[in-house]
Amino acid sequence: MTTKEWKSSGRYFKYKEYNIFYKEHSIPKKDVIILLHGFPTASWDWHKMWKLLKNDFHLVCLDFLGFGFSDKPTNIQYSIHLQTDIVLEFIQHLNIERYHIIAHDYGVSVAQELLARQNENHLKNIMSICFLNGGLFAEMHRPLLIQKLMLSPLKRIMPFFIGKKSLDKNFKKIFGSQTQATKNELNEFWNLIIYNNGKKVFPLLITYMLDRKKHRDRWCLPLITPSIPIRLINGNLDPISGKHVCDRYQELYPQANIIHLKNIGHYPNTEAPQEVVHYFLEFYQKNKIT
């Protein structure tokens, strides 16, 4: 499915004055899965897994503010807390009460904030979380040079140096050697990034790395004292959030439920969608999550 087809099959809801793109595949009486995408792409990242899950689950996903087909304002302060507020309003908009989460990269931090709020408020809305490669532990995150530069004093001029060639080069580094993104996939990723003058928001979005450091302890506590089933399905070849994140998780919580995808990189949802779905369903069924 192309990004154009993905967009045409979605719709929008309003968060304050902003238009937020989302997609829903509703099946009555089926469990809901909310899919939370990563940086710097969008919900299209889930299109391969969407096809594999849609017969058995009520699926929903959205493009975070500043990403993909959602609005991309340049006059606001982006944060994981803001994105979490949007997700919660989105859930309310769809009248969803209980749900599972599959989260990747940037979406991992949003899922961690959702879980922290659930635990603090003694709620039971989130039934389970399946994490894919992401910065679960701020001290283990290894950002690319371009990400570091976007947090530096050079951030204002960085959009002028972000181009299709630099995207291709950086994506090649983070995908598995045998599961590289195709030329068409790279084109689609780029389309998502530049849609609606998206390059201008890049330096604004990258502040999520600071959020991870600031809220590290609060976000990590639910991982080592879990109140719901949690599984990490991780591409070990990822230089950003690969095997070193798994090792840290197991160090802090020896009982952690971790699946190692040995030959996969940072994007397991596009590199190995069938494996990810297999291990998610195994997790879902084993815990008899209802």
C-alpha positions in Angstrom: 0.0 0.0 0.0 1.4 3.4 -0.9 1.2 6.4 1.4 -1.3 8.0 -1.0 -3.6 5.0 -0.6 -3.0 5.0 3.2 -4.1 8.6 3.4 -7.2 8.1 1.2 -8.4 5.3 3.5 -8.0 7.5 6.7 -9.7 10.5 8.2 -9.1 13.4 10.6 -10.2 14.5 14.0 -9.6 17.8 15.7 -7.3 18.3 18.6 -7.8 22.0 19.5 -7.2 23.8 16.3 -5.1 21.0 14.8 -6.1 18.2 12.3 -4.8 14.8 13.3 -4.8 12.1 10.7 -5.9 8.6 11.8 -6.9 5.3 10.4 -9.3 2.7 11.8 -10.4 -0.8 11.0 -13.3 -1.5 13.3 -14.6 -5.0 14.1 -17.3 -5.2 16.7 -16.5 -7.1 19.9 -12.8 -7.5 18.9 -10.0 -6.3 21.1 -8.6 -2.9 20.2 -4.9 -2.5 19.3 -3.6 1.1 19.2 -0.4 1.3 17.0 2.0 4.1 17.9 4.6 5.0 15.2 8.2 6.2 15.4 10.4 9.2 14.4 10.6 10.6 11.8 7.9 8.7 9.8 4.2 8.1 10.5 1.4 5.5 10.9 2.1 4.2 7.4 4.9 2.3 9.1 2.2 -0.2 10.2 0.8 -1.0 6.8 2.4 -4.4 6.5 1.3 -5.5 10.0 -2.1 -3.9 9.5 -2.9 -6.5 6.8 -1.8 -9.3 9.1 -3.8 -8.2 12.1 -7.0 -6.7 10.6 -9.1 -9.9 10.6 -8.7 -10.5 14.3 -8.5 -7.1 15.9 -10.1 -3.6 15.9 -7.1 -1.6 14.7 -6.5 2.1 15.2 -3.5 4.4 14.6 -2.7 8.0 14.1 0.0 10.3 12.9 1.3 12.3 15.8 1.2 16.1 15.6 4.1 17.2 13.4 4.3 13.9 11.6 3.0 12.4 8.4 -0.4 13.7 7.3 -1.3 15.5 10.6 -0.8 19.2 10.9 2.8 20.4 11.4 2.7 23.7 13.3 6.1 25.5 13.9 4.9 27.8 16.7 4.4 25.3 19.5 6.6 23.3 21.9 6.4 19.6 21.0 6.7 17.1 23.8 5.8 13.5 24.6 3.3 14.8 27.1 1.5 16.8 24.3 1.4 13.7 22.1 0.1 11.6 24.9 -2.7 14.2 25.5 -3.6 13.9 21.8 -3.7 10.1 22.0 -6.0 10.1 25.0 -8.4 12.5 23.3 -8.2 10.4 20.2 -9.1 7.3 22.2 -12.0 9.2 23.8 -13.1 10.4 20.3 -13.4 6.8 19.2 -15.2 5.8 22.4 -12.5 3.2 23.2 -12.4 2.0 26.8 -9.8 -0.8 26.9 -7.0 -1.4 24.5 -3.6 -3.0 23.7 -0.7 -1.0 22.5 2.0 -1.9 20.0 4.6 1.0 20.0 7.7 1.7 18.0 10.6 4.2 18.6 9.0 7.7 19.4 5.7 5.8 20.1 7.5 3.8 22.8 8.0 7.0 24.8 4.3 7.9 24.3 3.3 4.4 25.5 5.5 4.8 28.5 3.9 8.1 29.4 0.4 6.5 28.9 1.4 3.6 31.2 2.8 5.9 33.9 -0.4 7.9 33.9 -2.5 4.7 34.1 -0.5 3.5 37.1 -0.6 6.8 38.9 -4.4 7.1 38.4 -5.0 3.4 39.2 -6.8 2.9 35.9 -7.1 -0.3 33.8 -7.5 0.9 30.3 -4.3 -0.4 28.9 -4.5 -4.2 28.7 -1.0 -5.0 27.4 2.0 -3.3 25.7 4.2 -4.7 23.0 7.3 -2.5 22.5 9.4 -2.5 19.3 12.8 -0.8 19.1 12.7 2.4 21.1 14.4 4.4 23.9 13.1 2.5 26.9 16.0 3.6 28.9 17.4 7.1 28.2 21.0 6.1 29.2 21.0 3.4 26.5 19.8 5.6 23.6 22.4 6.1 20.9 21.2 8.8 18.5 22.5 9.3 15.0 24.7 12.3 14.4 21.9 14.1 12.5 19.7 13.7 15.6 22.4 15.2 17.8 22.9 18.1 15.5 19.2 18.9 15.6 19.5 19.5 19.4 22.7 21.6 19.0 23.0 25.4 18.3 22.9 24.4 14.6 19.3 23.3 14.8 17.9 26.4 13.0 19.9 25.7 9.9 19.5 21.9 10.0 16.4 21.8 7.8 18.5 23.1 4.9 20.8 20.1 5.1 18.1 17.5 5.4 17.5 15.9 2.0 16.5 12.6 0.4 20.1 11.5 0.1 20.8 12.1 3.8 17.6 10.2 4.7 18.6 7.2 2.5 22.1 7.2 4.0 20.8 7.2 7.6 18.1 4.7 7.0 20.7 2.3 5.5 22.6 2.5 8.8 19.7 1.5 11.0 18.1 -1.2 8.9 19.4 -4.8 9.0 21.9 -5.7 6.3 19.5 -8.3 4.8 16.3 -6.3 5.3 17.2 -2.9 3.8 14.3 -0.6 2.9 13.5 -0.8 -0.8 13.8 2.2 -3.1 10.0 2.6 -3.1 9.9 2.4 0.7 12.5 5.1 1.1 10.5 7.3 -1.4 7.4 6.8 0.7 9.2 7.6 4.0 10.5 10.8 2.4 7.0 11.7 1.2 5.7 11.4 4.8 8.5 13.6 6.1 8.2 16.4 3.6 4.4 16.5 3.4 3.0 19.8 4.4 6.4 21.5 4.6 7.5 18.9 7.2 11.2 19.5 7.2 10.7 22.7 9.2 9.4 20.9 12.2 12.3 18.4 12.4 14.3 20.4 15.0 11.2 20.9 17.1 10.2 17.2 17.2 13.6 16.0 18.2 13.2 17.3 21.7 11.6 14.0 22.6 15.2 12.9 23.4 15.3 15.5 26.2 11.9 14.3 27.5 13.3 10.8 27.8 16.1 12.0 30.0 13.9 14.2 32.1 11.2 11.5 32.8 13.5 8.5 32.7 12.8 7.2 36.3 9.0 7.7 36.0 8.9 6.0 32.7 11.1 3.1 33.7 9.4 2.2 37.0 6.4 0.5 35.3 8.9 -1.6 33.2 10.5 -3.1 36.3 7.4 -3.3 38.4 4.9 -4.2 35.7 1.2 -4.0 36.4 0.2 -5.4 32.9 1.8 -7.8 30.5 4.7 -6.3 28.6 6.8 -7.7 25.8 9.8 -6.2 24.0 10.3 -7.4 20.4 13.6 -6.0 19.4 15.7 -5.8 16.2 19.2 -6.6 17.6 21.1 -5.0 14.7 19.7 -1.6 15.4 22.6 0.8 16.3 20.1 3.2 18.1 18.0 0.9 20.2 19.3 -2.6 19.5 20.6 -5.4 21.7 22.1 -3.0 24.2 18.6 -1.9 25.2 17.5 -5.6 25.7 20.6 -6.2 27.8 19.8 -3.2 30.0 16.2 -4.2 30.4 17.2 -7.7 31.5 19.8 -6.2 33.9 17.2 -4.1 35.5 14.4 -6.7 35.4 15.6 -10.3 34.9 12.1 -11.5 34.3 11.6 -9.2 31.3 9.8 -10.7 28.4 12.1 -10.1 25.5 12.2 -11.4 21.9 15.4 -11.0 20.0 15.2 -10.5 16.3 18.9 -11.2 15.6 19.1 -10.1 12.0 16.7 -7.2 12.1 17.4 -3.5 12.5 15.5 -0.5 13.9 12.2 -1.0 11.9 11.0 -4.5 12.7 7.4 -3.5 11.8 8.6 -3.0 8.1 11.6 -5.3 8.1 10.0 -8.4 9.6 6.2 -7.8 10.0 5.3 -11.5 10.0 7.8 -12.2 12.8 6.5 -9.3 14.8 2.9 -10.3 14.4 3.8 -14.0 15.3 5.5 -12.9 18.5 2.7 -10.5 19.4 0.0 -13.1 18.9 2.0 -15.6 21.0 2.3 -13.0 23.7 -1.4 -12.1 23.5 -2.6 -15.7 23.6 -0.2 -16.9 26.2 -1.3 -14.2 28.7 -5.0 -14.9 27.8 -5.5 -11.1 27.6 -9.2 -10.4 27.5 
